[in-house]
Amino acid sequence: MKYIKDYKDGDRVFDIYFCKFKSSAVTKNGKNYDNVILQDKTGTLDAKIWDPNNVGIADFEAMDYIEVYGDVTSFNGALQVNVKRVRRCEQGEYDESEYMPVSKKNLDEMYTELSKIIESIGNTYFKALLKKFFAEDETFAARFKRASAAKSVHHGFIGGLLEHTLGVTKLCEYYCTAYPALNRDLLLTAAICHDIGKTREISAFPTNDYTDEGQLLGHIVIGSEMISQKAREIPGFPTALEMELKHCILAHHGEYEFGSPKKPALIEALALNYADDTDAKMETFTEILDASQESGWLGYNRLFESNLKRTITD
């Protein structure tokens, strides 16, 4: 199959893709058409069906696998497919692993690395808490390992939450060697737990969308509540330690306008905020580079508020 990342303006599409989204719309002239988002493991591609009643357009819905025939065009700087024919595919015609975005890193190896860091935690209460989540709760562990870290923007793929968590935790490990004022056990526990709420905020693939709980509460509040629930299962868990850990969770977005219920009041919360922001932005930039075929300037990006450029490596 030809992967979505490899398409360019003028190409012809004739392959099977996952239909991530489908909706009906009406043009300014009153003509019906369908908006569709096609997906494979390399990304997504917008598609338009300008004549939904065409005999070549079979009935299909979002979450179906469909064989698409059409032409790739460029519109407002983005690629889209002008769909001419569609056929709904049956199970056995496709390999699901080709259509869901997944981390380039080995999930089991990353989880083992995270588990080794948990074993290095000296505080008995923090270690017990982490083991409650990552060793004893098999349902949580399985969900965490395959969850994405976002619906879009960064780490929006299977294993993205694990990859992001490990990246943030390793940055925090470095901070602890550079800044002795940091409490290593508190910071690393907070780093490992900072996004655990995303296992309930965002549904698993192929949906990978916000749940009702995610929409109403958000992963920061959900994560704080999860900490409270597990801490109650550990006899004598000190209230002060629980409050400091939960503060790091509640403050890890740093600013109110970024959805943080609290601003950092502990040095560990500040370190976590910077580590989280660094890993998220570095991954976002990396994904922009991977998605572009341009060798120089990549265009203006709203997140970075800058015209981005690929580094010259020669």
Backbone as CSV, one residue per row, in Angstrom:
resi,resn,N_x,N_y,N_z,CA_x,CA_y,CA_z,C_x,C_y,C_z
1,MET,0.832,-1.198,0.000,0.000,0.000,0.000,0.863,1.243,0.000
2,LYS,0.286,2.343,-0.451,0.999,3.609,-0.419,0.559,4.367,0.826
3,TYR,1.540,4.770,1.623,1.224,5.447,2.880,0.851,6.909,2.643
4,ILE,0.014,7.417,3.527,-0.479,8.784,3.407,0.660,9.797,3.395
5,LYS,1.686,9.551,4.182,2.795,10.507,4.257,3.520,10.671,2.927
6,ASP,3.347,9.709,2.019,4.084,9.739,0.756,3.325,10.420,-0.379
7,TYR,2.083,10.810,-0.137,1.315,11.445,-1.212,1.754,12.887,-1.434
8,LYS,1.623,13.331,-2.687,1.903,14.712,-3.046,0.865,15.184,-4.063
9,ASP,0.811,16.468,-4.261,-0.159,17.061,-5.193,-0.031,16.413,-6.578
10,GLY,-1.179,16.003,-7.128,-1.189,15.393,-8.442,-1.189,13.874,-8.440
11,ASP,-0.960,13.250,-7.274,-0.963,11.788,-7.199,-2.380,11.235,-7.336
12,ARG,-2.452,9.973,-7.712,-3.737,9.273,-7.767,-3.804,8.273,-6.618
13,VAL,-4.944,8.213,-5.951,-5.154,7.300,-4.834,-5.966,6.106,-5.314
14,PHE,-5.486,4.909,-4.985,-6.263,3.706,-5.243,-5.792,2.639,-4.259
15,ASP,-6.319,2.730,-3.033,-5.862,1.842,-1.973,-6.893,1.816,-0.852
16,ILE,-6.626,0.991,0.161,-7.526,0.845,1.308,-7.016,1.708,2.459
17,TYR,-7.939,2.473,3.081,-7.605,3.299,4.239,-8.710,3.200,5.288
18,PHE,-8.366,3.580,6.478,-9.328,3.622,7.576,-10.073,4.953,7.533
19,CYS,-11.395,4.914,7.612,-12.197,6.145,7.625,-12.326,6.608,9.071
20,LYS,-11.531,7.591,9.448,-11.541,8.080,10.826,-12.751,8.960,11.107
21,PHE,-13.239,9.669,10.074,-14.323,10.645,10.271,-15.107,10.787,8.981
22,LYS,-16.427,10.974,9.139,-17.269,11.240,7.977,-18.433,12.117,8.409
23,SER,-18.704,13.176,7.634,-19.859,14.032,7.914,-20.388,14.609,6.611
24,SER,-21.668,14.889,6.597,-22.295,15.495,5.419,-22.318,17.010,5.558
25,ALA,-22.207,17.708,4.446,-22.207,19.166,4.451,-22.887,19.654,3.170
26,VAL,-23.047,20.970,3.094,-23.703,21.578,1.932,-22.858,22.755,1.455
27,THR,-22.623,22.841,0.147,-21.871,23.964,-0.411,-22.719,25.235,-0.385
28,LYS,-22.084,26.357,-0.696,-22.811,27.627,-0.751,-23.893,27.601,-1.825
29,ASN,-23.716,26.740,-2.800,-24.707,26.619,-3.872,-25.797,25.597,-3.560
30,GLY,-25.764,25.054,-2.344,-26.801,24.113,-1.937,-26.571,22.678,-2.373
31,LYS,-25.357,22.333,-2.776,-25.051,20.986,-3.218,-24.496,20.163,-2.059
32,ASN,-25.010,18.959,-1.877,-24.542,18.080,-0.805,-23.170,17.483,-1.131
33,TYR,-22.345,17.336,-0.105,-21.071,16.644,-0.250,-20.686,16.044,1.097
34,ASP,-19.685,15.173,1.119,-19.223,14.523,2.345,-17.786,14.913,2.656
35,ASN,-17.545,15.217,3.936,-16.188,15.397,4.448,-15.717,14.072,5.039
36,VAL,-14.535,13.647,4.669,-13.995,12.374,5.144,-12.546,12.584,5.561
37,ILE,-12.133,11.903,6.625,-10.721,11.874,6.999,-10.225,10.445,6.876
38,LEU,-9.237,10.251,5.998,-8.614,8.945,5.806,-7.400,8.819,6.716
39,GLN,-7.127,7.610,7.184,-6.012,7.420,8.111,-5.268,6.126,7.821
40,ASP,-3.940,6.195,7.975,-3.134,4.997,8.111,-2.131,5.276,9.228
41,LYS,-1.188,4.379,9.440,-0.297,4.535,10.591,0.660,5.708,10.453
42,THR,0.734,6.300,9.238,1.643,7.430,9.031,0.966,8.787,9.168
43,GLY,-0.369,8.806,9.277,-1.037,10.092,9.422,-2.456,10.082,8.868
44,THR,-2.984,11.270,8.647,-4.349,11.422,8.136,-4.351,12.296,6.892
45,LEU,-5.445,12.199,6.135,-5.571,12.954,4.895,-7.041,13.310,4.702
46,ASP,-7.310,14.601,4.505,-8.678,15.045,4.251,-9.130,14.575,2.871
47,ALA,-10.421,14.254,2.776,-10.988,13.832,1.494,-12.379,14.429,1.348
48,LYS,-12.759,14.680,0.103,-14.087,15.226,-0.210,-14.775,14.320,-1.222
49,ILE,-16.034,14.028,-0.940,-16.867,13.309,-1.898,-17.897,14.306,-2.394
50,TRP,-17.677,14.849,-3.595,-18.511,15.940,-4.097,-19.841,15.457,-4.660
51,ASP,-19.928,14.163,-4.917,-21.182,13.607,-5.443,-21.497,12.313,-4.688
52,PRO,-22.025,12.435,-3.454,-22.262,11.246,-2.623,-23.241,10.252,-3.231
53,ASN,-24.083,10.701,-4.146,-25.088,9.820,-4.740,-24.585,9.098,-5.995
54,ASN,-23.351,9.333,-6.331,-22.747,8.664,-7.482,-22.800,7.146,-7.281
55,VAL,-23.067,6.407,-8.346,-23.181,4.950,-8.239,-21.864,4.307,-7.801
56,GLY,-20.755,5.013,-7.980,-19.459,4.470,-7.580,-19.141,4.683,-6.111
57,ILE,-20.023,5.384,-5.387,-19.804,5.666,-3.971,-20.668,4.716,-3.148
58,ALA,-20.059,3.665,-2.611,-20.793,2.694,-1.797,-21.087,3.275,-0.415
59,ASP,-22.081,2.709,0.263,-22.406,3.134,1.622,-21.283,2.744,2.578
60,PHE,-20.891,3.677,3.406,-19.889,3.405,4.444,-20.049,4.443,5.536
61,GLU,-19.439,4.157,6.696,-19.509,5.060,7.836,-18.120,5.247,8.427
62,ALA,-18.009,6.198,9.349,-16.765,6.359,10.101,-16.442,5.059,10.827
63,MET,-15.172,4.735,10.931,-14.638,3.526,11.545,-14.668,2.321,10.601
64,ASP,-15.097,2.542,9.355,-15.010,1.493,8.345,-13.657,1.570,7.640
65,TYR,-13.246,0.442,7.060,-12.101,0.421,6.159,-12.651,0.497,4.739
66,ILE,-12.119,1.418,3.955,-12.683,1.660,2.627,-11.584,1.694,1.560
67,GLU,-11.920,1.161,0.405,-11.035,1.280,-0.761,-11.413,2.560,-1.491
68,VAL,-10.448,3.430,-1.649,-10.688,4.770,-2.196,-9.988,4.924,-3.542
69,TYR,-10.725,5.496,-4.497,-10.124,5.877,-5.776,-10.366,7.370,-5.960
70,GLY,-9.310,8.134,-6.217,-9.459,9.567,-6.397,-8.146,10.247,-6.700
71,ASP,-8.172,11.568,-6.708,-6.998,12.368,-7.050,-6.604,13.271,-5.885
72,VAL,-5.300,13.398,-5.656,-4.771,14.269,-4.608,-4.582,15.668,-5.171
73,THR,-5.146,16.642,-4.478,-4.987,18.042,-4.866,-4.511,18.840,-3.656
74,SER,-4.068,20.047,-3.913,-3.640,20.939,-2.834,-4.662,22.056,-2.691
75,PHE,-5.129,22.272,-1.440,-6.113,23.322,-1.187,-5.709,24.074,0.065
76,ASN,-5.489,25.386,-0.069,-5.046,26.224,1.054,-3.793,25.666,1.727
77,GLY,-2.906,25.141,0.918,-1.628,24.667,1.433,-1.651,23.267,2.015
78,ALA,-2.804,22.594,1.982,-2.915,21.244,2.537,-3.426,20.283,1.466
79,LEU,-2.997,19.037,1.561,-3.434,18.033,0.593,-4.821,17.511,0.949
80,GLN,-5.602,17.193,-0.079,-6.875,16.527,0.123,-7.158,15.656,-1.100
81,VAL,-8.051,14.694,-0.922,-8.390,13.768,-1.995,-9.761,14.099,-2.550
82,ASN,-9.824,14.239,-3.848,-11.108,14.363,-4.550,-11.544,12.938,-4.890
83,VAL,-12.493,12.403,-4.107,-12.862,10.990,-4.196,-13.829,10.748,-5.350
84,LYS,-13.500,9.749,-6.164,-14.345,9.386,-7.313,-15.133,8.103,-7.045
85,ARG,-14.490,7.144,-6.376,-15.156,5.883,-6.069,-14.771,5.410,-4.672
86,VAL,-15.702,4.711,-4.001,-15.453,4.157,-2.671,-16.085,2.774,-2.589
87,ARG,-15.359,1.844,-1.996,-15.896,0.517,-1.700,-15.609,0.164,-0.250
88,ARG,-16.638,-0.243,0.464,-16.463,-0.667,1.860,-15.808,-2.043,1.887
89,CYS,-14.736,-2.172,2.675,-13.963,-3.410,2.705,-14.423,-4.332,3.840
90,GLU,-14.201,-5.613,3.656,-14.559,-6.615,4.653,-13.322,-7.048,5.426
91,GLN,-13.564,-7.576,6.621,-12.460,-8.064,7.442,-11.691,-9.128,6.673
92,GLY,-10.365,-9.049,6.738,-9.523,-9.957,5.991,-8.882,-9.307,4.781
93,GLU,-9.444,-8.160,4.388,-8.872,-7.430,3.243,-7.781,-6.458,3.679
94,TYR,-7.631,-6.259,4.957,-6.689,-5.255,5.461,-6.026,-5.750,6.740
95,ASP,-4.886,-5.177,7.030,-4.125,-5.452,8.252,-4.256,-4.223,9.148
96,GLU,-4.967,-4.361,10.274,-5.247,-3.204,11.133,-3.983,-2.483,11.585
97,SER,-2.876,-3.213,11.741,-1.635,-2.598,12.225,-1.080,-1.571,11.242
98,GLU,-1.523,-1.616,9.984,-1.058,-0.652,8.989,-1.799,0.682,9.076
99,TYR,-2.854,0.735,9.880,-3.733,1.911,9.831,-3.781,2.729,11.121
100,MET,-3.264,2.192,12.195,-3.257,2.939,13.443,-1.846,3.480,13.707
101,PRO,-1.702,4.777,13.950,-0.377,5.329,14.233,0.187,4.747,15.520
102,VAL,1.413,4.336,15.506,2.027,3.697,16.672,3.434,4.246,16.881
103,SER,3.882,4.242,18.114,5.224,4.727,18.432,6.287,3.972,17.645
104,LYS,7.319,4.680,17.247,8.437,4.047,16.553,9.302,3.246,17.518
105,LYS,9.081,3.443,18.810,9.870,2.755,19.828,9.112,1.518,20.336
106,ASN,9.845,0.539,20.826,9.252,-0.701,21.313,8.523,-0.457,22.633
107,LEU,7.229,-0.773,22.666,6.421,-0.480,23.852,6.897,-1.266,25.076
108,ASP,7.217,-2.529,24.902,7.655,-3.354,26.032,8.980,-2.851,26.594
109,GLU,9.887,-2.458,25.714,11.180,-1.948,26.177,11.014,-0.635,26.948
110,MET,10.144,0.241,26.459,9.899,1.503,27.175,9.275,1.240,28.539
111,TYR,8.329,0.307,28.600,7.666,0.018,29.878,8.657,-0.584,30.874
112,THR,9.559,-1.431,30.378,10.600,-2.001,31.238,11.511,-0.910,31.782
113,GLU,11.865,0.052,30.936,12.715,1.159,31.375,12.011,1.996,32.436
114,LEU,10.713,2.249,32.230,9.950,3.002,33.221,9.858,2.222,34.533
115,SER,9.687,0.917,34.444,9.592,0.081,35.649,10.892,0.099,36.441
116,LYS,12.024,0.150,35.749,13.314,0.221,36.438,13.456,1.535,37.194
117,ILE,12.941,2.608,36.616,12.985,3.900,37.315,12.110,3.840,38.562
118,ILE,10.955,3.190,38.450,10.079,3.034,39.621,10.809,2.286,40.728
119,GLU,11.568,1.247,40.362,12.319,0.479,41.365,13.385,1.329,42.049
120,SER,13.826,2.408,41.396,14.876,3.251,41.979,14.341,4.276,42.976
121,ILE,13.018,4.395,43.086,12.430,5.360,44.017,12.684,4.900,45.451
122,GLY,13.221,5.789,46.255,13.581,5.430,47.624,12.444,5.548,48.621
123,ASN,11.565,6.537,48.440,10.464,6.737,49.376,9.481,5.562,49.278
124,THR,9.248,4.892,50.388,8.427,3.672,50.372,6.982,3.949,49.963
125,TYR,6.455,5.113,50.337,5.070,5.441,50.003,4.926,5.749,48.511
126,PHE,5.859,6.520,47.972,5.803,6.830,46.546,5.986,5.557,45.704
127,LYS,6.936,4.701,46.123,7.149,3.457,45.373,5.908,2.568,45.435
128,ALA,5.292,2.480,46.606,4.080,1.671,46.743,2.961,2.216,45.867
129,LEU,2.851,3.530,45.793,1.826,4.158,44.957,2.055,3.831,43.485
130,LEU,3.294,3.970,43.042,3.616,3.691,41.643,3.357,2.224,41.294
131,LYS,3.687,1.335,42.226,3.454,-0.085,41.978,1.961,-0.397,41.938
132,LYS,1.166,0.338,42.710,-0.285,0.158,42.665,-0.800,0.382,41.250
133,PHE,-0.250,1.379,40.592,-0.664,1.682,39.223,-0.018,0.748,38.202
134,PHE,1.313,0.731,38.192,2.053,0.188,37.055,2.426,-1.291,37.173
135,ALA,2.277,-1.884,38.358,2.605,-3.298,38.535,1.393,-4.131,38.941
136,GLU,0.561,-3.581,39.843,-0.533,-4.372,40.394,-1.853,-4.197,39.642
137,ASP,-2.074,-3.046,39.044,-3.315,-2.783,38.318,-3.107,-3.146,36.843
138,GLU,-3.410,-4.392,36.503,-3.135,-4.872,35.155,-3.969,-4.157,34.095
139,THR,-5.204,-3.796,34.453,-6.061,-3.089,33.500,-5.490,-1.713,33.177
140,PHE,-5.071,-0.992,34.233,-4.467,0.323,34.025,-3.180,0.199,33.220
141,ALA,-2.322,-0.752,33.586,-1.022,-0.896,32.920,-1.194,-1.172,31.429
142,ALA,-2.141,-2.043,31.087,-2.369,-2.359,29.678,-2.890,-1.138,28.926
143,ARG,-3.773,-0.384,29.565,-4.319,0.817,28.926,-3.234,1.885,28.776
144,PHE,-2.434,2.071,29.821,-1.375,3.082,29.799,-0.366,2.791,28.691
145,LYS,-0.005,1.529,28.530,1.032,1.153,27.560,0.633,1.492,26.126
146,ARG,-0.666,1.404,25.815,-1.117,1.608,24.443,-1.828,2.944,24.218
147,ALA,-2.007,3.743,25.265,-2.738,5.006,25.143,-1.933,6.048,24.378
148,SER,-2.643,6.977,23.759,-1.982,8.125,23.145,-1.905,9.236,24.185
149,ALA,-1.023,10.197,23.943,-0.880,11.317,24.863,-1.763,12.490,24.473
150,ALA,-2.376,12.421,23.297,-3.200,13.529,22.823,-4.051,13.077,21.654
151,LYS,-5.134,13.800,21.428,-5.939,13.557,20.232,-5.170,14.032,19.007
152,SER,-4.406,15.094,19.174,-3.559,15.639,18.108,-2.406,16.383,18.767
153,VAL,-1.683,17.164,18.038,-0.564,18.022,18.477,0.707,17.213,18.725
154,HIS,0.780,16.393,19.795,2.016,15.644,20.036,1.708,14.275,20.630
155,HIS,2.494,13.282,20.276,2.370,11.917,20.792,0.952,11.368,20.625
156,GLY,0.304,11.718,19.512,-1.064,11.260,19.271,-1.098,9.911,18.576
157,PHE,-0.439,8.907,19.165,-0.353,7.586,18.557,-0.320,6.521,19.647
158,ILE,-0.533,5.271,19.261,-0.476,4.168,20.219,0.911,4.139,20.853
159,GLY,0.945,4.123,22.177,2.218,4.177,22.893,2.713,5.585,23.126
160,GLY,1.960,6.579,22.660,2.390,7.974,22.814,2.449,8.421,24.261
161,LEU,1.493,7.981,25.067,1.496,8.370,26.486,2.706,7.778,27.196
162,LEU,3.005,6.523,26.923,4.184,5.882,27.516,5.461,6.579,27.067
163,GLU,5.581,6.850,25.764,6.777,7.501,25.242,6.953,8.899,25.840
164,HIS,5.866,9.668,25.914,5.933,11.012,26.490,6.279,10.949,27.979
165,THR,5.647,10.054,28.712,5.915,9.931,30.149,7.367,9.572,30.410
166,LEU,7.896,8.635,29.634,9.291,8.249,29.806,10.219,9.410,29.457
167,GLY,9.887,10.150,28.396,10.700,11.301,28.026,10.730,12.365,29.108
168,VAL,9.581,12.677,29.679,9.490,13.667,30.748,10.254,13.179,31.975
169,THR,10.096,11.909,32.308,10.757,11.349,33.491,12.276,11.392,33.353
170,LYS,12.780,11.089,32.170,14.239,11.117,31.965,14.791,12.542,32.005
171,LEU,14.013,13.499,31.501,14.425,14.898,31.653,14.492,15.275,33.133
172,CYS,13.496,14.840,33.879,13.477,15.139,35.320,14.634,14.463,36.045
173,GLU,15.025,13.271,35.594,16.206,12.613,36.179,17.441,13.482,35.986
174,TYR,17.580,14.046,34.786,18.719,14.941,34.550,18.632,16.169,35.450
175,TYR,17.450,16.769,35.563,17.290,17.944,36.428,17.782,17.649,37.846
176,CYS,17.506,16.438,38.326,17.893,16.086,39.695,19.410,16.045,39.874
177,THR,20.128,15.694,38.788,21.592,15.688,38.884,22.163,17.099,38.787
178,ALA,21.428,17.997,38.131,21.926,19.367,37.918,21.505,20.329,39.027
179,TYR,20.369,20.026,39.688,19.826,20.950,40.691,19.535,20.182,41.981
180,PRO,20.504,20.174,42.906,20.385,19.383,44.132,19.183,19.748,45.005
181,ALA,18.613,20.915,44.815,17.463,21.318,45.630,16.233,20.455,45.354
182,LEU,16.222,19.758,44.240,15.059,18.950,43.862,14.982,17.667,44.679
183,ASN,13.775,17.321,45.093,13.506,16.046,45.758,13.269,15.007,44.661
184,ARG,14.232,14.123,44.455,14.165,13.183,43.337,12.936,12.292,43.397
185,ASP,12.657,11.735,44.565,11.528,10.813,44.676,10.200,11.493,44.343
186,LEU,10.016,12.702,44.826,8.789,13.441,44.547,8.710,13.785,43.062
187,LEU,9.789,14.314,42.501,9.765,14.761,41.107,9.548,13.593,40.147
188,LEU,10.266,12.491,40.351,10.121,11.375,39.425,8.760,10.703,39.565
189,THR,8.247,10.630,40.782,6.900,10.082,40.960,5.880,10.962,40.249
190,ALA,6.028,12.265,40.389,5.118,13.203,39.711,5.251,13.098,38.199
191,ALA,6.476,12.950,37.713,6.698,12.839,36.266,6.020,11.585,35.713
192,ILE,6.164,10.478,36.427,5.580,9.220,35.970,4.056,9.284,36.000
193,CYS,3.509,10.037,36.965,2.052,10.096,37.148,1.395,11.321,36.509
194,HIS,2.165,12.231,35.928,1.590,13.532,35.583,0.452,13.446,34.574
195,ASP,0.477,12.442,33.693,-0.556,12.332,32.658,-1.378,11.050,32.766
196,ILE,-1.395,10.410,33.930,-2.145,9.157,34.048,-3.631,9.373,33.776
197,GLY,-4.118,10.587,33.991,-5.519,10.886,33.727,-5.893,10.756,32.261
198,LYS,-4.893,10.774,31.377,-5.189,10.648,29.953,-5.675,9.247,29.585
199,THR,-5.426,8.263,30.454,-5.950,6.922,30.185,-7.472,6.912,30.260
200,ARG,-8.046,7.930,30.912,-9.500,8.039,31.006,-10.028,9.266,30.263
201,GLU,-9.167,10.223,29.958,-9.585,11.422,29.235,-9.804,11.134,27.752
202,ILE,-8.968,10.260,27.180,-8.996,9.985,25.751,-9.265,8.499,25.537
203,SER,-10.191,8.197,24.655,-10.530,6.802,24.378,-9.421,6.133,23.572
204,ALA,-9.413,4.809,23.618,-8.391,4.039,22.915,-8.612,4.113,21.403
205,PHE,-7.569,3.790,20.653,-7.688,3.692,19.206,-8.613,2.531,18.853
206,PRO,-9.375,2.620,17.762,-9.221,3.609,16.687,-9.926,4.947,16.926
207,THR,-10.752,5.022,17.998,-11.501,6.264,18.213,-10.582,7.420,18.573
208,ASN,-9.760,7.235,19.623,-8.809,8.256,20.081,-9.455,9.634,20.153
209,ASP,-10.541,9.723,20.917,-11.265,10.979,21.063,-11.576,11.195,22.531
210,TYR,-11.987,12.427,22.862,-12.267,12.746,24.253,-13.504,12.012,24.759
211,THR,-13.378,11.410,25.938,-14.507,10.767,26.596,-15.359,11.831,27.278
212,ASP,-16.541,11.446,27.750,-17.369,12.388,28.518,-16.618,12.866,29.755
213,GLU,-15.939,11.936,30.431,-15.160,12.301,31.622,-14.038,13.264,31.247
214,GLY,-13.420,13.019,30.108,-12.350,13.907,29.652,-12.850,15.294,29.337
215,GLN,-14.004,15.377,28.681,-14.586,16.678,28.339,-14.990,17.448,29.589
216,LEU,-15.570,16.759,30.571,-16.116,17.440,31.740,-15.056,17.757,32.804
217,LEU,-14.057,16.892,32.938,-13.069,17.072,34.011,-11.668,17.373,33.501
218,GLY,-11.228,16.681,32.468,-9.869,16.871,31.960,-8.876,15.986,32.694
219,HIS,-7.751,15.694,32.024,-6.818,14.714,32.582,-6.116,15.180,33.848
220,ILE,-5.974,16.476,34.037,-5.284,16.955,35.236,-6.096,16.650,36.485
221,VAL,-7.376,16.979,36.465,-8.252,16.697,37.603,-8.439,15.189,37.774
222,ILE,-8.634,14.475,36.656,-8.787,13.028,36.729,-7.552,12.388,37.360
223,GLY,-6.367,12.825,36.936,-5.127,12.284,37.477,-4.988,12.526,38.961
224,SER,-5.356,13.715,39.427,-5.305,14.023,40.859,-6.234,13.106,41.643
225,GLU,-7.428,12.858,41.092,-8.376,11.966,41.764,-7.845,10.532,41.796
226,MET,-7.181,10.111,40.729,-6.607,8.762,40.698,-5.520,8.604,41.752
227,ILE,-4.723,9.651,41.956,-3.702,9.628,43.008,-4.368,9.445,44.374
228,SER,-5.431,10.201,44.617,-6.137,10.109,45.907,-6.675,8.698,46.131
229,GLN,-7.259,8.106,45.092,-7.848,6.777,45.216,-6.801,5.731,45.569
230,LYS,-5.656,5.757,44.905,-4.610,4.769,45.176,-3.944,5.034,46.530
231,ALA,-3.770,6.299,46.891,-3.134,6.620,48.171,-3.953,6.075,49.340
232,ARG,-5.281,6.077,49.193,-6.151,5.561,50.271,-5.982,4.057,50.462
233,GLU,-5.455,3.376,49.438,-5.245,1.935,49.547,-3.938,1.593,50.256
234,ILE,-3.125,2.604,50.541,-1.817,2.392,51.181,-1.894,2.876,52.626
235,PRO,-1.828,1.962,53.589,-1.950,2.350,55.011,-0.916,3.394,55.420
236,GLY,-1.388,4.461,56.048,-0.494,5.472,56.601,0.124,6.410,55.597
237,PHE,-0.392,6.444,54.358,0.195,7.347,53.354,0.120,8.779,53.885
238,PRO,1.277,9.428,54.050,1.288,10.761,54.678,0.504,11.803,53.868
239,THR,-0.324,12.560,54.545,-1.137,13.583,53.891,-0.265,14.619,53.179
240,ALA,0.851,14.992,53.833,1.727,16.012,53.243,2.319,15.541,51.921
241,LEU,2.735,14.269,51.859,3.296,13.738,50.616,2.239,13.692,49.516
242,GLU,1.027,13.284,49.883,-0.048,13.229,48.902,-0.354,14.612,48.351
243,MET,-0.379,15.623,49.219,-0.673,16.985,48.773,0.411,17.504,47.835
244,GLU,1.671,17.245,48.183,2.762,17.737,47.332,2.745,17.049,45.967
245,LEU,2.478,15.759,45.952,2.409,15.039,44.687,1.241,15.542,43.846
246,LYS,0.090,15.700,44.461,-1.081,16.178,43.732,-0.881,17.609,43.247
247,HIS,-0.161,18.427,44.017,0.127,19.791,43.558,0.938,19.746,42.264
248,CYS,1.931,18.860,42.209,2.736,18.747,40.981,1.865,18.359,39.796
249,ILE,0.912,17.455,40.024,-0.004,17.055,38.954,-0.868,18.245,38.526
250,LEU,-1.431,18.945,39.506,-2.354,20.046,39.224,-1.662,21.246,38.592
251,ALA,-0.346,21.372,38.791,0.379,22.553,38.304,1.251,22.263,37.092
252,HIS,1.172,21.059,36.535,2.186,20.706,35.534,1.994,21.405,34.189
253,HIS,0.859,22.061,33.946,0.725,22.886,32.737,1.210,24.315,32.954
254,GLY,1.536,24.652,34.168,2.242,25.890,34.466,1.427,27.153,34.575
255,GLU,0.490,27.368,33.658,-0.266,28.615,33.607,-1.761,28.322,33.552
256,TYR,-2.547,29.232,34.128,-4.001,29.053,34.122,-4.548,28.970,32.695
257,GLU,-4.006,29.795,31.804,-4.521,29.826,30.435,-4.205,28.544,29.662
258,PHE,-3.307,27.718,30.202,-3.001,26.436,29.575,-3.735,25.290,30.268
259,GLY,-4.721,25.623,31.084,-5.548,24.610,31.731,-5.026,24.114,33.060
260,SER,-4.052,24.798,33.636,-3.499,24.366,34.911,-4.329,24.930,36.069
261,PRO,-4.920,24.080,36.919,-5.707,24.582,38.056,-4.870,25.381,39.054
262,LYS,-3.574,25.062,39.130,-2.660,25.776,40.033,-1.379,26.131,39.287
263,LYS,-0.726,27.201,39.731,0.595,27.523,39.223,1.630,26.897,40.164
264,PRO,2.796,26.527,39.659,3.780,25.823,40.492,4.177,26.606,41.739
265,ALA,4.071,25.938,42.886,4.487,26.520,44.162,5.676,25.759,44.747
266,LEU,5.956,24.590,44.205,7.100,23.775,44.626,8.124,23.736,43.507
267,ILE,9.384,23.636,43.865,10.426,23.585,42.835,10.259,22.344,41.957
268,GLU,9.761,21.259,42.543,9.520,20.042,41.766,8.391,20.253,40.753
269,ALA,7.372,21.004,41.158,6.268,21.295,40.230,6.762,22.140,39.066
270,LEU,7.664,23.080,39.345,8.231,23.921,38.292,9.067,23.083,37.334
271,ALA,9.890,22.199,37.887,10.723,21.336,37.047,9.861,20.439,36.166
272,LEU,8.793,19.898,36.730,7.899,19.038,35.963,7.239,19.819,34.829
273,ASN,6.815,21.044,35.107,6.197,21.882,34.085,7.144,22.094,32.905
274,TYR,8.404,22.403,33.180,9.368,22.635,32.111,9.688,21.352,31.343
275,ALA,9.814,20.238,32.063,10.106,18.966,31.400,8.950,18.550,30.494
276,ASP,7.728,18.714,30.978,6.545,18.376,30.188,6.468,19.239,28.933
277,ASP,6.691,20.533,29.092,6.625,21.457,27.965,7.733,21.166,26.950
278,THR,8.927,20.871,27.450,10.048,20.575,26.554,9.780,19.336,25.721
279,ASP,9.373,18.257,26.376,9.161,17.008,25.638,8.021,17.151,24.635
280,ALA,6.949,17.833,25.024,5.808,18.017,24.128,6.204,18.828,22.893
281,LYS,6.934,19.924,23.097,7.296,20.786,21.978,8.359,20.157,21.074
282,MET,9.292,19.438,21.658,10.299,18.779,20.831,9.666,17.696,19.962
283,GLU,8.705,16.955,20.524,8.004,15.943,19.735,7.147,16.597,18.657
284,THR,6.483,17.705,19.003,5.659,18.414,18.020,6.508,18.871,16.837
285,PHE,7.657,19.454,17.121,8.549,19.914,16.054,9.048,18.727,15.225
286,THR,9.373,17.635,15.904,9.834,16.436,15.207,8.763,15.910,14.263
287,GLU,7.518,15.903,14.715,6.421,15.424,13.868,6.195,16.346,12.677
288,ILE,6.408,17.644,12.860,6.311,18.588,11.744,7.396,18.290,10.713
289,LEU,8.610,18.040,11.179,9.705,17.711,10.264,9.418,16.412,9.517
290,ASP,8.908,15.406,10.235,8.635,14.114,9.616,7.517,14.207,8.575
291,ALA,6.586,15.125,8.802,5.424,15.235,7.908,5.701,16.067,6.668
292,SER,6.804,16.797,6.662,7.102,17.696,5.551,8.180,17.117,4.644
293,GLN,8.035,17.361,3.359,9.044,16.958,2.391,9.933,18.131,1.975
294,GLU,9.658,19.294,2.553,10.446,20.480,2.224,11.854,20.364,2.805
295,SER,12.835,20.875,2.084,14.228,20.796,2.534,14.676,22.059,3.254
296,GLY,13.914,23.123,3.148,14.303,24.381,3.798,13.224,24.881,4.736
297,TRP,12.634,26.014,4.381,11.586,26.611,5.197,10.291,25.803,5.091
298,LEU,9.648,25.595,6.241,8.460,24.740,6.305,7.167,25.526,6.395
299,GLY,7.261,26.849,6.569,6.067,27.667,6.696,5.780,28.065,8.133
300,TYR,4.795,28.930,8.300,4.450,29.465,9.617,3.668,28.429,10.422
301,ASN,4.020,28.311,11.693,3.317,27.405,12.600,2.726,28.205,13.752
302,ARG,1.409,28.040,13.966,0.734,28.836,14.993,1.185,28.477,16.401
303,LEU,1.470,27.201,16.656,1.889,26.807,17.998,3.204,27.477,18.387
304,PHE,4.162,27.479,17.461,5.472,28.060,17.758,5.544,29.550,17.416
305,GLU,4.495,30.066,16.756,4.438,31.467,16.373,5.692,31.875,15.602
306,SER,6.074,31.009,14.669,7.305,31.257,13.916,7.241,30.518,12.586
307,ASN,7.985,31.049,11.605,8.191,30.352,10.347,9.317,29.344,10.586
308,LEU,9.013,28.069,10.490,9.967,27.032,10.871,10.849,26.622,9.689
309,LYS,12.040,26.117,10.026,13.005,25.727,8.997,13.707,24.439,9.404
310,ARG,13.936,23.595,8.421,14.691,22.373,8.652,16.179,22.690,8.734
311,THR,16.880,22.087,9.682,18.307,22.316,9.838,19.086,21.740,8.665
312,ILE,20.088,22.465,8.199,20.984,21.987,7.158,22.003,21.074,7.831
313,THR,22.036,19.797,7.413,22.883,18.821,8.109,24.237,18.616,7.454
314,ASP,24.445,19.134,6.248,25.726,18.921,5.567,26.835,19.748,6.221
